Amino acid sequence: MIEIIPNWHPVFVHFTIALLSLAVIFYLIKAILPAKNEYQANLNILAKSNLMIGTGFAIMTAIAGWFAYNSVTHDTPSHLAMTEHRNWALLTLGIFIVLALWSLLQKHKANPIFLLALLVAGGLLATTGWLGGEAVYRYGLGVKSIPNSSGEGHAHQHEEGEDNDEKTANKVATDQHDKSSSETKHDETAHQHNDSTSN
């Protein structure tokens, strides 16, 4: 099997967010358009199919997320972030499962309470996604360490199409790095010089 670091959760989660977001959007468009509109039937198919497939992916995402929760290396702050993300995810999943089952009972016209619940679920989905992003990008959960951006090998060539601002920032960083290295060498030389003169 293909090795995914840290596991399959990051793979499934993007399908979950995309499909369930589209389900919410299609249901809302369907509700806004007149009942006799020619696109109603197509929107109904799109909304329901995205909701069903998205909920299926959400279940797989939650299972993979559970394995991630119990296996990734973490400290106390990242554990709290991970737990908060997990709790929101389970609530969101539960609501989308109920909505998916509810949508099977509806023929064409969506119940206003169903639409309101769908909007709430969409908000929960966005919150859960935000908290997942925080867990990864703020707390570094489930990612490999990256190399230091200073020290030997820091100065490197960039591609030709690189943005001018980026080139300038890289040049400034390299110059500062070189300057701090020369200052360190100067201080060491001065220290040795003082030692030699005191003898």
C-alpha positions as CSV (number, residue, x, y, z in Angstrom):
1,M,0.0,0.0,0.0
2,I,1.1,3.6,-0.7
3,E,2.7,5.2,2.4
4,I,1.0,8.4,3.4
5,I,2.5,10.5,6.1
6,P,1.1,10.5,8.7
7,N,-1.9,8.6,7.4
8,W,-4.8,8.8,5.0
9,H,-6.7,11.5,6.9
10,P,-5.2,14.4,4.9
11,V,-6.2,12.6,1.6
12,F,-9.9,12.0,2.5
13,V,-10.5,15.3,4.2
14,H,-10.2,17.4,1.0
15,F,-12.9,15.3,-0.7
16,T,-15.1,15.6,2.4
17,I,-14.9,19.4,2.5
18,A,-15.3,19.9,-1.2
19,L,-18.3,17.6,-1.7
20,L,-20.2,18.6,1.4
21,S,-19.6,22.3,0.6
22,L,-21.0,21.8,-2.9
23,A,-24.0,20.0,-1.4
24,V,-24.8,23.0,0.7
25,I,-24.3,25.4,-2.2
26,F,-26.5,23.3,-4.6
27,Y,-29.3,23.0,-2.0
28,L,-29.3,26.7,-1.5
29,I,-29.3,27.5,-5.2
30,K,-32.2,25.1,-5.6
31,A,-34.1,26.8,-2.8
32,I,-33.6,30.3,-4.3
33,L,-34.6,29.4,-7.8
34,P,-38.3,29.3,-8.7
35,A,-40.0,25.9,-8.2
36,K,-40.8,25.6,-11.9
37,N,-37.2,26.3,-13.0
38,E,-35.8,23.9,-15.6
39,Y,-32.7,23.3,-13.5
40,Q,-34.5,22.2,-10.4
41,A,-34.3,18.5,-11.2
42,N,-30.6,18.7,-12.1
43,L,-29.8,20.7,-8.9
44,N,-31.7,18.1,-6.8
45,I,-29.5,15.3,-8.3
46,L,-26.3,17.3,-7.8
47,A,-27.2,18.3,-4.2
48,K,-28.2,14.8,-3.1
49,S,-25.3,13.0,-4.8
50,N,-22.8,15.5,-3.3
51,L,-24.4,15.1,0.1
52,M,-24.3,11.3,-0.1
53,I,-20.8,10.9,-1.5
54,G,-19.5,13.7,0.8
55,T,-21.0,12.0,3.9
56,G,-19.4,8.7,2.8
57,F,-16.0,10.4,2.5
58,A,-16.7,12.1,5.9
59,I,-17.0,8.7,7.5
60,M,-13.7,7.6,6.0
61,T,-12.1,10.9,7.0
62,A,-13.3,10.4,10.6
63,I,-12.0,6.9,10.8
64,A,-8.6,8.0,9.4
65,G,-8.7,11.0,11.7
66,W,-9.2,8.7,14.7
67,F,-6.1,6.8,13.8
68,A,-4.2,10.0,13.4
69,Y,-5.5,11.3,16.7
70,N,-4.1,8.2,18.4
71,S,-0.8,7.9,16.6
72,V,0.7,11.3,15.7
73,T,3.5,12.7,17.9
74,H,2.3,15.6,19.9
75,D,2.8,17.8,23.0
76,T,0.2,19.3,25.4
77,P,-0.8,22.4,23.4
78,S,-1.1,20.4,20.1
79,H,-3.1,17.7,22.0
80,L,-5.6,20.3,23.0
81,A,-5.8,21.6,19.5
82,M,-6.2,18.1,18.1
83,T,-8.9,17.2,20.6
84,E,-10.9,20.4,19.8
85,H,-10.7,19.6,16.1
86,R,-11.8,16.0,16.8
87,N,-14.8,17.1,18.9
88,W,-16.0,19.6,16.2
89,A,-15.5,16.9,13.5
90,L,-17.6,14.3,15.3
91,L,-20.4,16.8,15.8
92,T,-20.2,17.9,12.1
93,L,-20.2,14.3,10.9
94,G,-23.2,13.4,13.1
95,I,-25.3,16.3,11.6
96,F,-24.3,15.4,8.0
97,I,-25.3,11.8,8.5
98,V,-28.7,12.9,9.8
99,L,-29.0,15.3,6.8
100,A,-28.0,12.6,4.3
101,L,-30.7,10.2,5.7
102,W,-33.2,13.1,5.8
103,S,-32.5,14.0,2.2
104,L,-33.5,10.4,1.1
105,L,-37.0,11.1,2.5
106,Q,-37.5,14.3,0.5
107,K,-38.7,14.2,-3.0
108,H,-37.9,17.5,-4.7
109,K,-38.7,20.4,-2.4
110,A,-36.3,20.9,0.6
111,N,-37.9,21.5,4.0
112,P,-37.0,25.0,5.4
113,I,-35.8,23.3,8.6
114,F,-33.6,21.0,6.5
115,L,-32.1,24.0,4.8
116,L,-31.4,25.8,8.1
117,A,-29.8,22.6,9.4
118,L,-27.7,22.4,6.3
119,L,-26.5,25.9,6.7
120,V,-25.5,25.2,10.3
121,A,-23.7,22.0,9.2
122,G,-21.9,24.0,6.5
123,G,-20.7,26.4,9.3
124,L,-19.6,23.5,11.4
125,L,-17.7,22.1,8.4
126,A,-15.9,25.3,7.9
127,T,-15.0,25.5,11.6
128,T,-13.8,22.0,11.7
129,G,-11.6,22.6,8.6
130,W,-10.2,25.7,10.2
131,L,-9.3,23.9,13.4
132,G,-7.7,21.1,11.4
133,G,-5.6,23.6,9.5
134,E,-4.6,25.2,12.8
135,A,-3.6,21.8,14.2
136,V,-1.3,21.2,11.2
137,Y,0.0,24.6,10.3
138,R,0.2,26.2,13.8
139,Y,1.0,23.2,15.9
140,G,2.8,21.1,13.2
141,L,0.8,17.9,13.8
142,G,1.5,15.1,11.5
143,V,4.2,16.8,9.5
144,K,7.9,16.0,9.1
145,S,10.4,18.5,10.4
146,I,11.7,21.0,7.8
147,P,15.3,22.0,7.4
148,N,16.6,25.1,9.2
149,S,16.6,28.2,7.0
150,S,19.9,29.4,8.3
151,G,23.4,28.1,8.4
152,E,25.5,26.4,5.8
153,G,23.7,25.7,2.6
154,H,21.1,28.5,3.2
155,A,22.2,30.5,0.2
156,H,20.7,28.8,-2.9
157,Q,19.7,29.6,-6.4
158,H,16.0,30.2,-7.3
159,E,14.3,29.6,-10.5
160,E,14.3,32.3,-13.2
161,G,10.6,33.1,-12.9
162,E,10.9,34.0,-9.2
163,D,9.1,37.1,-8.0
164,N,11.4,40.2,-7.5
165,D,10.1,40.7,-3.9
166,E,11.1,37.1,-3.1
167,K,14.5,37.6,-4.7
168,T,15.0,40.8,-2.6
169,A,13.9,39.0,0.6
170,N,16.3,36.1,-0.1
171,K,19.2,38.5,-0.8
172,V,18.5,40.4,2.5
173,A,18.3,37.1,4.5
174,T,21.6,35.9,2.9
175,D,23.3,39.2,3.6
176,Q,22.1,39.2,7.2
177,H,23.3,35.7,7.5
178,D,26.7,36.5,6.1
179,K,27.0,39.6,8.2
180,S,26.2,37.8,11.4
181,S,28.7,35.1,10.5
182,S,31.5,37.7,9.9
183,E,30.6,39.5,13.2
184,T,30.9,36.2,15.1
185,K,34.2,35.5,13.5
186,H,35.4,39.1,14.3
187,D,34.3,38.7,18.0
188,E,36.2,35.4,18.3
189,T,39.3,37.0,16.7
190,A,39.0,40.0,19.0
191,H,38.6,37.7,22.0
192,Q,41.8,35.7,21.0
193,H,43.6,39.0,20.4
194,N,42.8,40.2,23.9
195,D,43.9,36.9,25.4
196,S,47.2,37.1,23.5
197,T,47.9,40.7,24.6
198,S,47.3,40.0,28.2
199,N,50.1,37.4,28.2
